[in-house]
Structures are given as C-alpha cells and as structure tokens.
Amino acid sequence: ASSASGQSSTGHPLVASVIELADERGHVLTGQVSTTTHPWLADHAVFGTVLLPGAAMLDMVFRAGIEVGCEHVEELTLHAPLLIEEEAAVQLQVVVDDPDDSGRRTFAVYSRPTGADATTPWTRHADGALASAVPAPAAMDQPAAWPPAGATPIDLTGSYEQLSARGYDYGPAFRGLRAAWRSGDEVFAEVSLPESEQPSAHRFCLHPALLDAALHPVALGLVGEHAAGALPFTWSGVSLHAVEASSVRVRLAPAGPNGVTVAMTDASGAPVATVDALTLRAVDVTRLRGGVSPLRVDWPVLAMPSAQPAQPWRKGVVVGADPLGLCERFEGLTAADAIPDDASVDIIFLHCGSDGEDGDSLA
C-alpha cells in the first residue's frame, strides 16, 4: 500500500517501508530492529556480542533489489558489524541509487540508534552493486543424487558446542544444521529452520537464520581453513532463484584462501540461491565491544621536581638569552654566549627564540 508521501510497505520484517525519492534519484528502504521486536536476533552472537547477521543484510538487499527490479547482487561488502544491544532499538536504511546506463545500481546499508537526534551520524555497514540480470544456475550446482554418491557422512555431534568454543554463540533460532557429508574438498549439508521460525519464512526473501546455518560447516572448519570468529566480508555474484524457503540442501566448496562457493537447492534439487564467492575475514574483537579495547591509556600523576634538584648538575650552561630564568632557578647553570669547548658540560639549554604565539622555546 502506498501513501501520499510516496512511502509504501514491503512486508519485510527488517525493512518494512520503502520510499521512492524524487526525480528518480533512488529508493530508501527503512526499518527498525531490536531483540525485543525480533527476539530471534538474540540467538546470533559472536564472542558474546549480539550482531545483525551478514545474511540479514544480504536479505535486506535482496528485498531492495526486488523493489527496483535489480535482483542480482553483484557484490556486497561488509565494512562494520552492526551491534544490537539488549533492549536497544536500531534504525535501518538501505539506500539504492538510481541506475547507470547499463541498469546497474549501487547501494549502501546504514544504521543509527533509534531516538538519536538529527546530528547523530549514520553508520555505513555495507555497500555494493545490484544488476537486473539474474544468471541461470549452473547444472553442476545441482547434484543428481542426494546425498551425492560416494560422499562420507560427517559426525555433527557437539557441533554447536564446538562453534561456541570458536566464538560463535548460536541460540536455538540459528541451530539449523541437520546433516553433512564430505566428498573431496566439497561439503554437502541439510539445513532447516527450527519450528519456531518456519512460520516467518514467507516474509523474508531468504531467512537470515537459514542462510547463516548453511555456512556453519565453514565456521566448523569443514570447508577450507578460516580463523575462529571469521565472518562474511564480501559476497560476490549472489542470485536468489526461489523465495520463502524453510529448508535447503547446500553445496559448499573452497574458493581461494579465504572463500567458499555456495549453492542451495530445495528437496527436489530446484535452485534456491547461489553465491559465486563468499570471502570471510577474522573479526576484530575490540569492534564487537563498541570500539572499547581491552587495553587502556592511563595518565599517572607525577610529582613535579623541586626548583632545586637534590643532585644539581656539575656544570651546565644556557646559551643565548635566558627568558625563563633557568640560571637563577637551578644550581649549576650559568649563562654563555656560545657552546663552551669544555667537554665536562653535563647539559646545554639553547634559546631558540619566540614563535609568536606559544612564547619562547628551549632545546
């Protein structure tokens, strides 16, 4: 439904409204999230800090792409984690620019604390580009049999305890990994939403908890080698082929030293989503603590030395003018017109003149 102001509803749980800007200058999708209004988000924490999943930002961008007719995410790069503090609400914006000559649109994802005044800056969490053409999924992304012939089952007993030890604190809403198999350097998995989240699957393009769970074999170290607490950094070539999925089959394969490819299908083998390359990067723990480092700068108070040192210099000179009266204040200092040849001088003060504002300087 549209209003006179040009604002309409998207039906999306995270960015519920869209505004078409004047003169075809783009669109803005807006929303608000908190662990009170979206309790499932509290089940996604890294090193004890609740974060909006990168999969949620991708889903918001999918929704934005549908609004403007650009449903292929060429690239989405995450620049800063979006922390969600307990009982604190956060405003969201997905800003989509007008298209260039090829129909390609750039976008950015922003947040700001709800209730902040107009002078509070928005934080940019992600940006990238959308394209109108959605590439067809490759036939190789659809295994002929499931599980693939010759694949070896992977024991997932205690997998979420292992993830917790690696810094991923997943609650029930995100514990969707059901089974996994290995074939060479590829991993195949079955993932589904818990019953509590399945009724909301139709409101998302691809439920963030489902997509996040599809990546849990990567977090477990089953696909390539990634540092503990590594999070999605860049999504490249992401296409959504079907919406409202509540369970998927997943194919994961290494893509370079820090990346994976992802192919998701439904139970019949029909494509749901494909990712040409997802690059992960180790998270900076200090950024998950609101930018507060475990180290701190301390400025201890030091006692000022007395005018007469306990052990005066054996011999010292002030060359040139003595505007601070050092010769009078400190025993052992004398005035001189030039630096003496006597090698026994312990200290030399040289008058460097005045800089006009800060007064006299000494070296």
C-alpha positions in Angstrom: 0.0 0.0 0.0 1.3 3.5 -0.9 0.7 6.7 0.9 0.5 10.3 -0.3 4.1 10.8 0.8 5.3 8.1 -1.6 6.0 5.6 1.2 4.8 2.0 0.8 5.1 -1.2 2.7 7.4 -4.0 1.7 6.2 -6.6 4.1 9.8 -7.4 5.0 10.4 -7.9 8.8 13.6 -5.8 8.8 13.0 -3.1 6.3 9.2 -2.7 6.3 8.9 0.5 4.3 10.2 1.9 1.0 10.3 5.5 -0.2 10.9 6.4 -3.9 12.9 9.5 -4.0 12.0 12.4 -6.3 13.4 12.8 -9.8 14.2 9.0 -9.9 17.2 9.5 -7.7 16.8 6.2 -6.0 14.9 4.4 -3.2 15.3 4.1 0.5 14.1 1.1 2.5 13.7 1.7 6.2 13.1 -0.3 9.3 13.8 -0.8 12.9 15.2 -3.8 14.8 15.8 -4.9 18.4 16.0 -8.1 20.4 12.5 -7.2 21.7 10.8 -6.9 18.4 13.0 -9.5 16.7 13.8 -11.9 19.5 15.5 -14.5 17.1 18.3 -12.0 16.6 19.5 -12.5 20.2 20.5 -16.1 19.1 23.2 -14.7 16.9 26.2 -13.6 18.9 30.0 -13.6 18.2 32.3 -13.6 21.2 29.3 -12.8 23.4 28.1 -9.8 21.4 24.8 -9.9 19.5 25.2 -8.9 15.9 22.9 -8.5 13.0 23.9 -11.4 10.7 25.6 -10.6 7.4 22.9 -12.9 6.0 20.3 -10.4 7.2 22.0 -7.5 5.4 22.1 -9.6 2.3 18.3 -10.4 2.6 17.5 -6.7 3.0 19.5 -6.0 -0.2 17.5 -8.8 -1.9 14.3 -7.0 -0.9 15.7 -3.7 -2.2 16.6 -5.4 -5.4 13.1 -6.7 -5.9 11.7 -3.2 -5.3 13.8 -1.7 -8.1 13.9 -4.6 -10.5 17.6 -5.5 -9.9 17.6 -8.9 -8.2 21.2 -10.0 -8.7 23.7 -8.9 -6.1 26.9 -8.3 -8.0 28.8 -7.6 -4.8 28.1 -6.8 -1.1 31.0 -5.8 1.1 30.6 -5.5 4.8 32.5 -2.7 6.4 31.4 -2.7 10.1 29.5 -5.1 12.3 26.0 -3.9 13.4 25.9 -4.4 17.2 22.4 -4.9 18.8 22.5 -4.0 22.5 19.9 -5.6 24.8 16.6 -3.7 24.7 18.0 -1.1 22.4 16.4 -0.4 19.1 18.3 0.4 15.9 17.1 2.2 12.8 18.0 0.7 9.4 18.2 2.2 6.0 19.1 0.5 2.6 19.7 3.3 0.1 19.6 2.3 -3.5 20.9 4.8 -6.1 19.3 5.4 -9.5 20.6 3.2 -12.3 23.5 3.9 -14.5 23.4 3.5 -18.3 23.7 -0.3 -18.0 20.8 -0.5 -15.4 23.3 -1.3 -12.6 22.5 0.3 -9.2 24.8 0.9 -6.3 23.5 0.6 -2.7 24.6 1.1 0.9 23.2 -0.2 4.3 23.2 2.2 7.3 22.1 2.2 10.9 21.6 4.7 13.7 20.3 4.2 17.3 16.5 4.8 17.5 15.8 8.1 19.1 19.0 9.7 18.1 18.8 13.4 17.2 19.3 14.6 13.7 23.0 15.4 14.3 23.9 11.8 15.1 25.6 10.3 12.0 24.5 7.2 10.3 27.0 4.3 10.3 27.6 2.6 6.9 27.8 -1.1 7.4 27.8 -2.4 3.8 27.7 -1.3 0.2 27.8 -2.9 -3.2 26.0 -3.1 -6.5 22.9 -4.7 -7.9 22.2 -5.8 -11.5 19.0 -6.6 -13.3 20.0 -9.8 -15.0 19.9 -12.9 -12.8 22.3 -15.6 -14.2 20.9 -19.1 -14.6 22.3 -21.6 -12.0 24.9 -23.9 -13.5 23.9 -27.5 -13.9 26.9 -28.6 -11.8 25.3 -26.9 -8.7 22.5 -29.5 -8.7 23.7 -32.9 -7.6 22.0 -35.8 -9.4 21.6 -37.8 -6.2 21.3 -36.8 -2.5 23.5 -37.3 -0.7 25.9 -37.4 -3.6 27.2 -40.9 -4.4 30.4 -41.7 -2.5 30.1 -38.8 0.0 31.1 -39.6 3.5 28.8 -38.7 6.4 30.2 -36.2 8.9 29.5 -36.6 12.6 27.9 -33.4 13.8 27.7 -34.5 17.5 28.6 -31.5 19.7 29.0 -29.2 16.6 27.3 -26.2 18.2 29.5 -26.6 21.3 32.5 -26.6 19.0 31.2 -23.4 17.4 30.8 -21.8 20.8 34.4 -22.6 21.6 35.4 -20.9 18.3 33.5 -17.7 19.2 30.1 -18.3 17.6 27.4 -18.2 20.2 24.3 -19.6 18.4 21.0 -19.9 20.1 18.1 -22.2 19.0 16.9 -20.0 16.1 20.3 -20.4 14.4 21.0 -24.1 15.1 19.7 -25.3 11.7 22.5 -27.6 10.6 20.9 -31.1 10.4 23.3 -33.3 8.5 26.5 -33.1 6.4 28.7 -35.2 4.1 32.1 -34.7 2.6 33.2 -35.5 -1.0 36.8 -34.5 -1.8 37.1 -30.8 -0.8 33.4 -30.2 -1.0 30.8 -30.4 1.8 27.1 -31.1 1.4 24.7 -30.3 4.1 21.0 -30.2 5.0 19.8 -27.1 6.8 16.3 -26.2 8.1 14.7 -23.5 10.2 13.6 -24.5 13.7 9.8 -24.9 14.0 9.6 -21.5 15.9 10.9 -19.6 12.8 9.3 -21.5 10.0 6.0 -19.5 10.0 8.0 -16.3 9.3 10.0 -17.8 6.3 7.5 -16.4 3.8 8.2 -12.8 5.0 11.8 -13.0 4.0 13.4 -13.4 0.7 15.8 -16.0 2.3 15.5 -16.2 6.1 18.8 -15.0 7.6 18.9 -17.8 10.1 18.6 -20.4 7.3 21.4 -18.8 5.2 23.6 -18.4 8.3 23.1 -22.0 9.2 24.1 -23.0 5.7 27.5 -21.5 6.4 28.0 -23.3 9.7 30.1 -26.1 8.1 32.6 -23.3 7.1 32.6 -22.0 10.7 33.3 -25.5 11.9 36.4 -25.7 9.7 35.0 -28.4 7.4 35.5 -26.2 4.3 38.9 -24.7 3.9 40.7 -23.1 6.8 39.3 -20.0 8.5 40.2 -18.2 11.7 38.0 -18.6 14.7 35.2 -16.0 14.7 35.7 -15.3 11.0 32.6 -13.6 9.5 31.3 -12.9 6.0 33.2 -10.0 4.4 32.4 -9.9 0.7 29.5 -11.6 -1.1 30.1 -11.8 -4.9 27.7 -13.0 -7.6 24.7 -13.8 -5.4 21.4 -14.8 -7.1 18.1 -15.7 -5.5 16.2 -18.2 -7.6 13.3 -19.0 -5.2 11.9 -17.3 -2.1 10.3 -18.3 1.2 12.5 -21.5 1.7 12.4 -23.1 5.2 14.8 -25.9 4.4 17.5 -26.4 1.9 20.3 -28.6 0.6 23.7 -26.9 0.5 26.8 -27.5 -1.5 30.0 -25.7 -0.3 33.4 -25.7 -1.9 36.6 -23.7 -1.3 37.1 -20.6 -3.4 40.6 -19.2 -2.8 42.4 -19.0 0.5 39.6 -17.2 2.4 36.4 -18.0 0.4 33.8 -20.5 -0.4 31.2 -21.0 -3.1 27.6 -21.8 -2.1 24.8 -23.5 -3.9 21.4 -24.0 -2.3 18.5 -26.1 -3.6 15.2 -27.4 -2.3 14.5 -31.1 -1.6 13.7 -31.7 -5.3 17.0 -30.2 -6.5 15.5 -27.0 -7.8 17.8 -24.0 -7.2 17.1 -21.6 -4.3 20.3 -19.4 -4.2 23.8 -19.4 -5.5 26.9 -17.5 -4.4 29.9 -17.3 -6.8 32.2 -16.4 -3.9 31.9 -15.6 -0.3 35.0 -14.2 1.3 35.4 -14.4 5.1 37.6 -12.3 7.4 38.5 -12.7 11.1 36.6 -10.2 13.2 38.3 -7.6 15.4 37.1 -8.4 18.9 37.5 -4.8 20.1 35.0 -3.7 17.4 32.5 -6.1 18.9 32.8 -4.3 22.3 31.7 -1.0 20.9 35.2 0.0 20.0 36.4 -0.4 23.6 39.8 -2.0 23.6 40.8 -4.4 26.5 43.9 -2.1 26.8 43.5 1.4 28.1 45.6 4.5 28.1 46.5 5.7 31.6 48.0 9.0 32.6 49.5 8.6 36.1 50.1 11.8 38.1 53.8 12.5 38.5 55.2 14.8 41.2 56.8 18.0 39.9 60.5 18.3 40.6 61.5 20.9 43.1 63.2 24.1 41.8 66.5 22.9 43.3 67.3 19.4 42.3 68.6 17.1 45.0 71.7 16.4 42.9 72.4 19.5 40.9 74.3 19.3 37.6 78.0 19.5 38.0 78.1 22.0 35.1 75.5 23.3 32.7 75.1 26.4 30.5 72.2 28.4 29.0 73.5 29.6 25.6 72.0 32.9 24.5 69.0 34.5 26.2 67.6 33.0 29.4 63.9 34.2 29.3 62.8 31.5 31.8 65.4 32.4 34.4 66.9 29.0 34.5 70.3 30.2 35.8 68.5 31.7 38.8 66.3 28.7 39.4 68.7 25.8 39.1 72.1 25.4 40.8 74.9 24.6 38.4 73.6 26.5 35.4 75.5 29.5 34.0 74.9 31.8 31.0 77.2 31.7 28.0 77.4 33.4 24.6 78.5 30.2 22.8 78.7 26.5 23.5 81.9 26.0 25.5 84.7 23.8 24.4 84.9 22.3 27.8 83.8 18.6 27.4 82.8 18.4 31.0 79.5 20.3 30.5 76.6 18.0 31.6 73.7 19.9 29.9 73.2 22.7 27.5 70.0 24.8 27.0 69.8 26.7 23.8 67.4 29.6 23.4 65.5 29.1 20.1 63.6 32.4 20.1 59.8 33.0 20.0 57.3 31.6 17.6 54.9 34.5 18.1 52.1 32.5 19.8 53.5 29.9 22.1 56.2 32.1 23.6 59.9 31.2 24.0 61.2 27.8 23.1 64.2 26.0 24.5 66.1 23.0 23.1 
